[in-house]
Amino acid sequence: MSKKGYGNYVVFPFLVCLLAAAVAVVSLPTSWRWFVLFIPIIVWWRGVLGFKKAAWSQEGGDQFAIRFGSFTKQQVLIPRSKVQWHRSTQTLFQEGKQIATLRVHVASSKSGAVFLLRHAPVTDVHKLSDWLSFSRKQSEL
């Protein structure tokens, strides 16, 4: 993952949680207000772990891998033939940093599965999206 996504994984959630904790410290009774200060630390730690574990790989072949998680590391290998649809999105905050999110829906079980490649460089998201859009029939020609 690129360092550009660090703010979206760590800094932004930490600042929002810190603001909410400040409001809670002012408004809660004195016996509970100091427990609230542990929440921003946990959010920061979760963000750092999530950023370190986020990755993707597509080395030829007909499948790609996405790794994600914060307290637990999860890795999925997704065959291109099992992808029902995919979508790339980019928020205003991501647009300024040239990062985007790729959502992949996989045909499995009743409800299917959804995997996210969050805050990846926009060039990587477009590259992976183009590879997913390229049909098997075209690759056989």
C-alpha positions in Angstrom: 0.0 0.0 0.0 1.1 3.5 -0.6 1.8 6.0 2.2 -1.0 8.3 0.7 -3.7 6.1 2.4 -2.2 6.5 5.9 -4.3 9.5 6.7 -7.5 7.7 5.7 -6.6 4.6 7.7 -5.2 6.3 10.8 -5.3 10.1 11.1 -8.9 10.9 10.1 -10.6 8.2 12.3 -8.3 9.2 15.2 -9.2 12.9 15.0 -12.9 12.2 14.8 -12.7 9.9 17.8 -10.6 12.4 19.7 -13.2 15.1 19.1 -15.9 12.8 20.3 -13.9 11.8 23.3 -13.3 15.5 24.2 -17.1 16.1 24.1 -17.6 13.0 26.3 -15.0 14.1 28.8 -16.8 17.4 29.3 -20.3 16.0 29.5 -19.9 12.7 31.4 -19.8 12.3 35.2 -16.3 12.5 36.7 -16.1 8.8 37.5 -16.5 7.7 33.8 -14.8 10.5 31.9 -11.3 9.1 32.0 -12.2 5.8 30.5 -13.2 7.6 27.3 -9.6 8.6 26.7 -8.7 5.0 25.9 -11.0 4.9 22.9 -8.9 7.2 20.7 -5.8 5.1 21.5 -7.6 1.9 20.4 -8.9 3.6 17.2 -5.3 4.8 16.4 -3.9 1.3 17.0 -6.6 -0.3 14.9 -5.9 2.1 12.1 -2.1 1.5 12.2 -2.6 -2.3 12.1 -5.1 -2.0 9.3 -2.8 0.1 7.2 0.1 -2.3 7.7 -1.9 -5.3 6.7 -3.6 -3.8 3.7 -2.2 -5.1 0.3 -3.1 -6.6 -3.0 -1.4 -8.6 -5.7 -2.2 -9.7 -9.2 0.7 -11.6 -10.8 -0.5 -12.9 -14.2 -2.7 -15.9 -14.1 -6.4 -15.7 -13.6 -6.7 -14.7 -9.9 -5.7 -11.9 -7.6 -5.2 -11.6 -3.8 -6.5 -9.0 -1.4 -5.1 -8.8 2.2 -6.9 -6.8 4.9 -7.7 -6.7 8.6 -6.6 -4.9 11.7 -6.4 -7.2 14.7 -6.5 -10.3 12.5 -5.0 -10.6 9.0 -7.2 -12.0 6.3 -6.2 -12.9 2.8 -8.4 -13.9 0.0 -7.6 -15.3 -3.4 -10.3 -14.4 -5.9 -10.5 -16.0 -9.3 -11.5 -13.6 -12.0 -14.2 -16.0 -13.2 -16.0 -15.8 -9.8 -16.3 -12.0 -9.7 -19.9 -11.0 -10.2 -19.2 -7.3 -10.5 -16.8 -4.6 -9.2 -16.9 -0.9 -8.7 -14.2 1.7 -8.0 -15.2 4.8 -6.0 -13.3 7.9 -5.0 -14.4 10.4 -2.4 -13.4 14.1 -2.4 -10.8 13.4 0.3 -9.4 10.5 -1.7 -9.4 12.5 -5.0 -6.9 15.0 -3.5 -4.5 12.3 -2.5 -5.0 10.3 -5.8 -6.3 7.2 -4.0 -9.5 5.2 -4.5 -11.5 2.2 -3.2 -12.3 -1.0 -5.2 -15.3 -3.0 -4.2 -15.4 -6.6 -5.5 -18.5 -8.8 -5.3 -17.8 -12.5 -5.6 -20.3 -15.3 -6.5 -20.2 -17.6 -3.4 -23.0 -19.0 -1.2 -26.5 -17.5 -1.1 -25.6 -13.9 -0.4 -22.1 -13.7 -2.0 -19.1 -12.0 -0.5 -17.8 -8.5 -0.8 -14.2 -7.5 -0.5 -12.8 -4.0 -0.4 -9.4 -2.7 -1.4 -9.5 0.6 0.5 -7.4 3.7 -0.1 -5.2 2.2 -2.8 -3.4 4.3 -5.4 -5.9 5.3 -8.1 -3.5 3.9 -10.8 -3.5 0.5 -9.1 -7.3 0.5 -8.7 -7.8 1.4 -12.4 -5.2 -1.3 -13.4 -7.1 -3.9 -11.4 -10.5 -2.7 -12.6 -9.4 -3.0 -16.2 -8.0 -6.5 -15.6 -11.3 -7.5 -14.0 -13.3 -6.0 -16.9 -11.3 -7.9 -19.5 -13.4 -10.9 -20.3 -12.0 -14.5 -20.7 -13.3 -14.7 -24.3 -11.0 -11.8 -25.3 -8.0 -13.3 -23.6 -8.5 -16.5 -25.5 -8.3 -14.7 -28.9 
